[in-house]
Amino acid sequence: MTPEAKLAAMGLRLPDVPRPVGSYLPYKLSGDMLYLSGQGPMRADGGFATGKVGRDVGVDEAYEHAKLVGLGLLAAAKAAAGELSRVEVIKVLGMVNAVPEFTAQPNVINGCSDLFIAILGERGRHARSAVGMGSLPLDITVEIEAVMRIHS
């Protein structure tokens, strides 16, 4: 089953590739390496999920926000590669807008990681960092960037 068919079977669809809100590209291809700019959890209406995790937003809700970001990252990867079957995730950096005492950042970023593995199988497994931040742009709950490889 193709990654696109897996998305459909899960009732998920890729959003449009988010437009940058600053002076950068949504992705940059260098040889077979694909560098995806950080994205936030954009809802279908174009708004972002916002708030402090550990105060305004719980872990389960933030996990879903990270999953939304994963869909956006996959959309950008598909735009670069043409099809998701050519994509391998190498490294993910997940940032969580959290209160200082919050320590469950990995549980939140698993929303993105679990999605990548469900859609891409072994090519979705990756190295990762999950860290807490005092703030993120636009007060978004999570921001995630990724490095991927494009296979021929």
N, C-alpha and C positions, 0 to 999 in steps of 0.2 A: 504494500500500500504506500502510495506517495505521501510525503509530508503534507501536501495540500489536501489529500483525501483524509488523512488523519485529523486535520483541523476541522474539516466538514463533519466528520463522524463525531467529533467532540462538540459540535454545535458552535464552533468558533470561526470567525473570519478575520482576515488581516485588515487592519485599518489602512487608510491612505498613509503614505510616508509623511510623518510630521514635518512641517516646515520649520526651519531653524528660527529661533527667536533672537538671534544675534548674528555676529559675523563669523559664521562657520558653516560647514557642509553637514548634511545628515550622515554621510559616510564618505570614506576615502579608500580607494582601492590602490594598493601598492603591490604589483606582481600578483601573487595569489592570496595575499593577505588583505583582509577587509577590516577596517577600523570604523566602528559605529559610534557616533557621538552619543553622549548621555541623553536619555529621554526620561520624561516624567509620565505619570499615569494619566493619559488623556482619555476622557470618557467620550462616548459616541456623540454627545452634543458639542464637543470641542472644548469643554471645560476640563480643568484638572482636579484630581483628588488632592485635597489639601489638609493640613493639620499636623500636629505633633503626635508621633506614635508614642504610646505610653501615657498619653493624657487625653487627646481628642479622638484617637483612632487606636483600636485594638490590633493585636497581632494577626488575627484571622482576616480582618478587613484589609490590613496593610499587605498581607500575603496576596490577596486578590488584586491590589494595586500593582504589586510587582509582576503579577501575571499579565496585567494590561500592558505594562511596559515591555514585557517579553514579546507580546504580539506586535507592538510597534517596532521593536528591534528586528523581528522576523520579517516584517513588511519591508524594512530598509534593506535587509539582507537579500530578499527576493528581488527587489528592484536592482540591486547590484549584480546578482548572480543569474537572474532569469528564472531560476527554479530552486526551490529549497533543497532538493535532493543533492545539489552540488555544495551545500553549506556544511561546514564543521565548526562548532563553537570551540574556541581555544581558551579564552580567558574572559571572565566577567568581573566587573567591579560594581558592587551594589552599595548605594549610600542611603541611609535611612535618617529622615528628619525626626529625631527622637529627643525625649527628655534625657537629661544627663544620667539618670540611674537606669535607663533602659539597656538591657543586655541581650535581647533576643533578635539582634539584627540578622543572624543566619536564618532563623525561622521565617522572617519576612522575605528575604531575598530568595528563599526556596520557591516562592511563587513563580519567579522567572526561571530558575534552574529546572524545576519539575516540569514546566511547560516545554522547555528546550528538549529535555530527555523524552517526554511523551511524544513530541512531534518528530524529532530527528533521530531517536534511538541512540545508539552508541556515539554517533557524531554530535549529539547534544551534550554529552558529558564534557566537563570543562574544569579548568582551574578557576578559583574564585576568591575574592575578598568581599566581605560584608562588614561595613563599618557604620558607626553612628556619626551624625553631623549635628551641629548646633542649629543650623538652618540650611535650607535649600532654596533655589530660585522659585519665586512665586508661591512660597510656602508649601510646595508639593511634598507629599509624604515620602516618596522614594525617587531616586534617580539612578539609572543603571546604564552603563556603557559596556561594550563588548568588543572583543577581537575575534575574528572568524577567519577560516581558510576557505577559499573557493576551489573546489576540485573540478578537473576537466570533465 
